[in-house]
């Protein structure tokens, strides 16, 4: 009964912003993927929501995109994009860095992390550039994929029985 009230429906429509064009819905998802894979790890949720509200985009699509960056792919993704950034900037990756990373995560001591942070400082710009390039590419791919899926879904909608039809 509560979910049927016009006030609640207006609030949910405002919050979720689900009645949008396929292009805007796909753009919301692509923006979320961009933030999810950007160098702004840790602030990606806040940034995604800030941009979703500012640009009046579908909040659910943005959050789905933000959280498409799963924990088990983080190390591989950020390692590869940092190497890409280092290559683009002409920065040498210190030899033995992979082993230092492995040791720091295995030992998980603050002393190891501090020494690792000092070792990684020369790669900060490579990390930022590489992950921005990766995030732009993944965001653009996500936009194209989401657009195709939203258009296909709207051509052939799935009809689910409503709760009040029972």
PyMOL commands that set and color helices and strands:
alter all, ss='L'
color gray80, all
select helices_A, chain A and resi 2-4+6-16+22-36+44-54+59-66+71-89+97-107+110-155+163-165
alter helices_A, ss='H'
color red, helices_A
deselect
rebuild
show_as cartoon
